[in-house]
Amino acid sequence: MARKSKKIVILYASAGHGHEKAARAVDAVCRTNPSWDVKLVDVLDLTAMGFGKHYRALYFFLIKKFPGVWGFFYGLTDLSWVYFFVKPLRRINNRFFANKLETFLKNEAPDVVISTHFLGSEATSHLKKTGRIKSSLITVITDYMPHAFWIDSHTDAYAVATSMTKESMKRRGVVEEKIFITGIPIESKFYAQLDKQQAMESLGLKSSLFTVLITSGGAGVGIADDLVKRLSIVEPRIQQLVVCGTNKLLFEDLRERFGQSSSIRLYGFVENINELMAASDVVVGKGGGLTITECLCVGRPMVLFGAVPGQETRNVEQAVKYGAAKAAKSINQAVQFVLNFRQNKQMTNDALAAIENLRQEGSAHKIVKLAMEL
């Protein structure tokens, strides 16, 4: 049987929704070419002794219950002298628990591996280093600042969000020729530039009211309940769209209190977040790399609050540096920023100008094009 023109394996990890969403965006572009053999794989499904299940559970447990602990170890392992000792331990861990993943990659022998999670990148890089596969490896960094875990010696290309991301990679010793500013890949629907008025009509919203979208990430992590309650007291005339993700307890708590309110709309896990963003004047979120990128592409100012220490706080710092967002340190400050965007047109215009300079079009297409060129 003749081999298809390109064999591509896309790796992600279902610990946090961003890695998977980025991988699926790249996968969707790859599948537009029917001659390519494309496989989309959750690396946690190819681990031994329940490692993937426990890794996933521990990650969500820490960011929900002990985010400070997560942030501490995130920062600690990113120190060069600490990572010097962590790196060999990481290889031992991955060799033992990710053996099924390595076997899969050896059997598949893809032309290109595109990885949106560092576990997949490390395993692929090791196989390349030891000569067991000859695949090209593209690592897609799904945050605005990298961590030491993302960098592996046998990575052929890094797809990064911004010029600041690139500069950070260079300071970590990555040669410039390997770093490509593509933007973080997101679904094509976020580039559609939906009309705000039409989006509001489609959702049955009141076009006369200033509208704020409050998100908590796919897992519904954060302080959305306190924010909704406070905002409804301070300014009840603001229309709130509240996305609870998969957090059913949050959804039920808010429905019990605000289920009868005409100015507060509650949603669980949604597929039309792009439409909700288009209908909004400002988006309040935590600071996930994918959420920030989606807001940039839709063109909405952000108020970022309740970020998980570590990758999300770094994302927030970058969004604020570029002028695309405001970072709140308290519920009251988050509410005040929302009111400021409502009352101060210049503040909104400044944020929109920054967004226009920062947003990247067709990131997934750029990554696939890069894969074809390697």
matplotlib code that plots the C-alpha trace (Angstrom):
import matplotlib.pyplot as plt

x = [0.0, 1.5, 2.2, 0.3, 2.2, 2.5, 2.1, 1.4, 0.9, -0.5, 0.0, -1.8, -2.5, -6.0, -4.7, -6.3, -8.4, -6.0, -3.6, -6.4, -8.1, -4.8, -4.2, -7.7, -7.3, -4.1, -5.8, -8.7, -6.3, -4.3, -7.5, -8.3, -5.7, -7.2, -3.8, -2.3, -2.5, -3.3, -3.6, -4.7, -3.5, -4.0, -0.6, -2.2, -4.1, -0.8, 0.7, 1.1, -0.3, -3.0, -0.4, -2.5, -5.6, -3.7, -1.8, -5.0, -6.7, -3.8, -3.5, -7.2, -7.1, -4.1, -5.3, -8.7, -7.8, -4.1, -3.2, -0.4, 1.3, 1.0, 2.5, 5.4, 6.5, 5.9, 8.3, 10.8, 11.2, 11.7, 14.8, 17.8, 19.8, 16.7, 15.8, 19.3, 18.5, 14.8, 15.5, 17.1, 14.3, 11.8, 13.4, 13.2, 9.6, 8.6, 10.6, 8.7, 5.2, 5.2, 6.7, 3.4, 3.6, 7.2, 6.2, 3.3, 5.6, 8.2, 5.5, 3.9, 7.2, 5.5, 7.0, 6.1, 5.1, 3.3, 3.0, 1.0, 2.1, 5.6, 5.2, 4.7, 7.6, 10.0, 9.2, 9.5, 12.8, 14.3, 13.4, 15.0, 18.1, 18.5, 17.9, 14.7, 12.6, 13.5, 10.4, 10.5, 9.2, 7.2, 6.5, 3.5, 3.8, 0.2, 1.2, 2.6, 5.8, 7.6, 8.7, 11.9, 9.8, 8.9, 12.5, 14.1, 17.4, 16.0, 13.0, 13.1, 10.8, 8.9, 5.6, 5.2, 2.7, 4.6, 7.9, 8.2, 7.8, 10.5, 12.9, 12.3, 13.1, 16.3, 17.4, 16.9, 19.4, 17.1, 18.6, 16.6, 16.3, 14.1, 11.6, 8.6, 6.0, 2.8, 0.4, -1.3, -3.6, -7.3, -10.5, -11.2, -14.6, -12.8, -11.6, -15.1, -15.5, -19.2, -21.3, -22.0, -25.7, -26.4, -24.7, -26.8, -30.0, -29.1, -28.6, -31.7, -29.8, -30.7, -28.7, -29.2, -27.2, -23.4, -22.5, -19.8, -18.8, -17.4, -15.5, -13.8, -12.0, -13.2, -13.1, -14.9, -12.0, -11.9, -14.0, -16.8, -19.5, -18.2, -17.6, -21.2, -22.7, -20.6, -21.2, -25.0, -25.0, -22.8, -24.3, -27.4, -28.0, -25.0, -25.8, -23.7, -23.0, -21.6, -19.9, -19.4, -17.7, -18.0, -18.4, -21.9, -21.8, -20.9, -23.8, -26.3, -25.2, -25.6, -28.9, -30.3, -29.5, -29.8, -32.0, -34.8, -32.6, -33.2, -29.7, -27.7, -27.5, -25.9, -24.2, -22.4, -19.8, -20.5, -19.4, -20.4, -18.0, -17.0, -20.6, -20.7, -17.5, -18.8, -21.9, -19.9, -18.2, -15.6, -14.5, -13.5, -11.3, -8.5, -5.6, -5.5, -3.4, -6.2, -8.8, -6.6, -5.9, -9.6, -10.4, -7.6, -9.0, -12.6, -11.3, -12.5, -10.8, -10.1, -10.2, -8.1, -8.6, -8.1, -5.3, -3.8, -0.2, 2.3, 1.5, -1.7, -0.1, 2.6, 0.0, -1.7, 1.6, 2.1, -1.5, -1.2, 2.3, 0.9, -2.1, -4.8, -6.0, -6.3, -5.2, -7.3, -6.0, -9.4, -13.1, -13.7, -10.9, -12.2, -15.7, -14.1, -12.2, -15.5, -17.2, -14.2, -14.5, -18.2, -17.7, -14.3, -14.4, -10.7, -9.7, -11.6, -10.1, -6.6, -7.2, -8.6, -5.6, -3.3, -5.3, -5.1, -1.3, -1.1, -3.5, -2.3, -4.4, -4.5, -2.1, -3.0, -2.4, 1.0, 2.0, 0.8, 2.7, 5.8, 5.3, 5.3, 8.5, 10.6]
y = [0.0, 3.4, 5.7, 9.0, 12.2, 13.3, 11.5, 13.9, 13.1, 15.9, 15.4, 17.2, 16.5, 16.8, 18.6, 22.0, 22.6, 24.9, 22.3, 20.2, 23.2, 24.3, 20.8, 20.5, 23.8, 22.5, 19.2, 20.8, 22.6, 19.4, 17.5, 19.9, 18.0, 14.5, 13.1, 13.5, 10.8, 12.7, 11.4, 13.4, 11.9, 12.6, 11.7, 10.9, 8.1, 6.5, 6.3, 3.4, 2.5, 5.2, 7.9, 10.0, 9.8, 10.7, 13.5, 15.0, 14.7, 16.2, 19.1, 20.1, 19.5, 21.8, 24.7, 24.5, 23.9, 24.8, 27.2, 28.7, 25.3, 24.8, 28.3, 27.7, 24.5, 26.0, 28.8, 26.6, 24.1, 27.0, 28.1, 27.0, 25.5, 23.6, 22.3, 21.0, 18.4, 18.0, 17.3, 13.8, 12.9, 14.0, 11.7, 8.8, 9.5, 9.8, 6.7, 4.7, 6.1, 7.3, 4.1, 3.4, 6.9, 6.2, 2.9, 4.5, 7.1, 4.5, 2.4, 5.4, 6.9, 10.2, 12.7, 15.5, 15.6, 18.7, 18.9, 21.3, 19.9, 19.5, 15.8, 14.9, 17.2, 15.6, 12.1, 12.9, 14.8, 11.9, 9.4, 11.7, 12.1, 8.3, 7.8, 5.8, 8.1, 10.7, 12.9, 16.7, 18.1, 21.3, 22.4, 24.8, 26.8, 27.5, 30.3, 33.8, 33.0, 29.7, 27.4, 25.3, 22.1, 23.3, 23.4, 20.2, 19.9, 18.0, 20.3, 21.5, 24.5, 26.4, 28.1, 31.0, 33.7, 37.0, 38.7, 38.8, 35.0, 34.7, 36.9, 34.8, 31.7, 33.2, 34.1, 30.5, 29.5, 28.6, 29.7, 32.3, 30.2, 27.7, 30.2, 31.2, 33.8, 32.2, 33.1, 30.5, 28.3, 28.7, 27.6, 29.4, 30.6, 33.2, 34.9, 35.4, 38.9, 38.5, 41.6, 42.7, 43.6, 40.4, 38.3, 40.0, 39.4, 35.8, 35.3, 37.2, 40.0, 43.6, 45.7, 48.8, 47.4, 47.3, 43.6, 41.8, 38.2, 36.4, 33.2, 30.8, 28.6, 25.2, 23.7, 26.6, 27.4, 30.8, 33.4, 34.0, 33.6, 36.4, 38.7, 38.1, 38.9, 42.0, 43.4, 42.8, 44.9, 47.7, 48.1, 46.0, 47.6, 45.8, 42.7, 39.7, 36.5, 34.0, 30.8, 28.2, 25.6, 22.1, 23.4, 22.3, 23.5, 27.0, 26.9, 25.7, 28.3, 31.1, 29.8, 29.6, 33.2, 34.8, 32.4, 34.9, 37.9, 39.2, 40.8, 37.7, 34.8, 31.6, 29.0, 25.7, 24.4, 26.2, 25.7, 29.3, 31.2, 33.2, 34.4, 35.4, 37.3, 39.1, 40.2, 41.5, 44.9, 43.5, 40.0, 39.1, 35.9, 34.3, 34.4, 31.2, 31.4, 30.3, 32.6, 35.6, 34.7, 34.2, 37.6, 39.2, 37.6, 38.6, 42.1, 42.5, 44.3, 42.1, 42.4, 39.5, 38.4, 35.2, 33.8, 30.5, 31.3, 30.2, 30.1, 32.2, 35.0, 35.2, 35.4, 38.2, 40.2, 40.0, 41.0, 44.0, 45.0, 45.1, 47.2, 44.7, 44.0, 45.3, 43.1, 43.2, 42.3, 42.1, 41.7, 45.4, 46.4, 44.0, 45.5, 49.0, 48.1, 46.9, 50.2, 52.1, 50.4, 51.3, 54.9, 55.7, 55.4, 56.4, 53.5, 51.1, 52.6, 52.3, 48.6, 47.9, 49.6, 47.3, 44.3, 45.1, 45.2, 42.0, 39.7, 37.1, 35.8, 32.1, 30.8, 27.1, 27.6, 29.1, 26.1, 23.6, 25.6, 25.4, 21.6, 21.4, 23.4, 21.4]
z = [0.0, -1.0, 1.8, 1.9, 1.2, 4.8, 8.0, 10.9, 14.6, 16.8, 20.5, 23.4, 27.1, 28.5, 31.6, 31.1, 28.1, 26.3, 25.1, 23.6, 22.0, 20.3, 19.1, 17.6, 15.8, 14.1, 13.5, 11.7, 9.3, 8.6, 7.7, 4.9, 2.9, 2.2, 1.2, 4.6, 7.3, 10.5, 14.0, 17.0, 20.3, 24.0, 25.5, 28.8, 27.2, 26.3, 29.8, 32.2, 35.6, 35.6, 35.3, 32.9, 35.2, 38.3, 36.5, 35.3, 38.7, 40.5, 38.2, 38.6, 42.3, 42.8, 40.7, 42.3, 46.0, 46.3, 43.4, 45.5, 45.8, 42.0, 41.4, 43.8, 42.1, 38.6, 39.5, 41.3, 38.4, 36.0, 37.8, 35.7, 38.6, 39.9, 36.4, 36.0, 38.7, 37.7, 34.0, 34.4, 36.9, 34.4, 31.7, 34.1, 34.9, 31.2, 30.2, 32.8, 32.5, 28.9, 27.4, 25.5, 24.0, 22.8, 21.4, 19.5, 18.0, 16.9, 15.3, 13.6, 12.4, 11.4, 9.1, 11.6, 15.2, 16.4, 20.2, 22.2, 25.6, 27.0, 27.8, 24.1, 23.1, 25.6, 24.6, 20.9, 21.4, 23.3, 20.5, 18.0, 20.1, 20.4, 16.7, 17.1, 15.0, 12.3, 12.6, 12.6, 15.9, 16.2, 19.8, 20.1, 23.2, 24.4, 26.9, 26.4, 28.4, 28.2, 31.0, 31.1, 30.5, 26.9, 25.7, 24.4, 22.4, 19.4, 18.8, 15.2, 15.6, 18.3, 17.4, 19.9, 20.6, 20.4, 20.0, 23.8, 23.9, 21.2, 23.2, 26.3, 24.4, 23.1, 26.6, 27.5, 24.9, 21.9, 18.6, 16.8, 13.6, 15.5, 16.9, 14.8, 15.8, 14.7, 17.5, 19.6, 17.4, 18.0, 16.1, 12.8, 14.1, 16.2, 13.1, 11.7, 13.1, 14.0, 14.1, 17.7, 17.1, 15.2, 18.0, 20.6, 18.7, 18.1, 21.8, 22.8, 24.6, 25.3, 22.9, 25.1, 28.0, 28.4, 28.3, 30.1, 29.6, 32.7, 32.0, 34.4, 31.9, 30.7, 34.2, 35.8, 38.1, 39.9, 41.7, 39.1, 41.7, 43.9, 40.9, 39.6, 43.0, 43.5, 40.0, 40.3, 43.5, 42.3, 38.9, 38.2, 34.8, 33.4, 31.4, 32.5, 30.5, 32.9, 31.5, 34.3, 32.1, 33.6, 37.1, 37.9, 41.5, 40.4, 37.8, 40.4, 43.0, 40.6, 39.2, 42.7, 43.3, 39.9, 37.9, 37.7, 36.8, 33.3, 33.2, 34.1, 31.7, 32.9, 30.7, 31.4, 28.9, 25.6, 22.0, 21.0, 23.2, 20.1, 19.8, 23.5, 23.1, 20.0, 21.9, 24.8, 25.4, 27.7, 28.8, 32.4, 32.6, 34.5, 32.0, 30.1, 27.0, 24.7, 26.3, 25.9, 22.3, 21.5, 23.0, 20.9, 17.7, 18.4, 19.4, 23.0, 25.9, 28.9, 32.7, 34.1, 37.6, 39.6, 37.4, 38.5, 39.8, 37.3, 33.6, 33.9, 35.9, 33.3, 30.5, 32.4, 32.7, 29.0, 28.1, 30.4, 29.1, 25.6, 26.8, 25.8, 29.3, 32.8, 35.7, 38.9, 42.3, 44.0, 43.3, 43.8, 41.4, 38.8, 39.1, 38.9, 35.7, 34.1, 35.1, 33.7, 30.3, 30.3, 31.2, 29.5, 25.7, 25.4, 27.7, 25.4, 22.3, 23.7, 24.5, 21.0, 19.4, 21.4, 20.5, 16.8, 17.1, 19.1, 17.3, 14.9, 12.0, 11.0, 13.6, 13.0, 9.2, 9.9, 12.0, 9.4, 6.7, 8.9, 9.2, 5.4, 5.2, 7.7]

ax = plt.figure().add_subplot(projection="3d")
ax.plot(x, y, z, "-o")
ax.set_aspect("equal")
plt.show()
